[in-house]
Amino acid sequence: KCEILDNLGIISEGSKGWNREFNRVSWNGAAPKYDIRDWDETHTKMGKGITLTEEGLRKLKELIDKEISALDDNTPA
């Protein structure tokens, strides 16, 4: 059971009405985690995705910032 607590944003929109979303969710009533996955329009069906703790989210941000910096410098990370 998945409950979306906060819809934090749409990463991309699919051609068949599904969106890749960044959400804060509770799985089976557990503490909230951060989640990236595809959802249908009504949030009744979902695709495979990834779920991150706050620590994992912070590490992912660090890695993304590093990669974006490398892209901005036009050099590989």
C-alpha positions as CSV (number, residue, x, y, z in Angstrom):
1,K,0.0,0.0,0.0
2,C,1.4,3.4,-1.0
3,E,0.1,6.7,0.1
4,I,1.4,9.9,-1.6
5,L,1.9,12.4,1.1
6,D,3.4,15.2,-1.0
7,N,3.6,15.5,-4.8
8,L,6.9,17.3,-5.2
9,G,6.8,17.6,-8.9
10,I,6.6,16.0,-12.4
11,I,10.0,15.1,-13.9
12,S,8.6,14.2,-17.3
13,E,5.3,13.6,-19.0
14,G,4.8,10.4,-21.0
15,S,2.9,10.1,-24.2
16,K,0.3,7.8,-22.8
17,G,-0.8,9.9,-19.9
18,W,1.7,8.6,-17.4
19,N,4.1,11.0,-15.6
20,R,7.4,10.3,-14.0
21,E,7.0,12.0,-10.6
22,F,9.0,12.9,-7.5
23,N,6.9,12.3,-4.4
24,R,7.2,11.8,-0.7
25,V,5.3,8.6,0.1
26,S,4.5,6.2,2.9
27,W,4.8,2.5,2.0
28,N,2.5,0.3,4.2
29,G,2.1,3.0,6.8
30,A,5.9,3.3,7.4
31,A,7.8,6.5,7.8
32,P,7.8,8.7,4.7
33,K,10.5,8.2,2.0
34,Y,11.2,10.0,-1.3
35,D,10.1,8.2,-4.5
36,I,10.7,8.5,-8.2
37,R,8.4,6.5,-10.5
38,D,5.8,6.6,-13.2
39,W,2.2,7.0,-12.3
40,D,-1.0,7.0,-14.3
41,E,-3.3,10.0,-14.3
42,T,-5.3,8.9,-11.3
43,H,-2.4,7.5,-9.2
44,T,-4.1,4.1,-9.2
45,K,-1.4,2.4,-11.2
46,M,2.4,2.8,-10.9
47,G,5.5,1.6,-12.7
48,K,8.8,0.5,-11.2
49,G,10.8,3.2,-9.5
50,I,13.2,4.0,-6.8
51,T,12.6,4.9,-3.1
52,L,15.1,6.9,-1.1
53,T,15.6,7.8,2.6
54,E,16.4,11.4,3.4
55,E,20.1,10.3,3.6
56,G,19.9,8.6,0.1
57,L,18.2,11.8,-1.2
58,R,21.0,14.0,0.1
59,K,23.6,11.7,-1.4
60,L,21.8,11.6,-4.8
61,K,21.7,15.4,-4.8
62,E,25.4,15.5,-4.1
63,L,26.1,13.2,-7.0
64,I,23.7,15.2,-9.3
65,D,25.3,18.5,-8.4
66,K,28.7,17.0,-9.2
67,E,27.5,15.8,-12.6
68,I,25.8,19.1,-13.4
69,S,29.0,20.9,-12.5
70,A,31.0,18.7,-14.9
71,L,28.4,19.2,-17.6
72,D,28.6,23.0,-17.1
73,D,32.4,22.7,-17.3
74,N,32.1,20.5,-20.4
75,T,34.3,17.9,-18.8
76,P,33.4,14.3,-17.7
77,A,32.9,13.7,-14.0
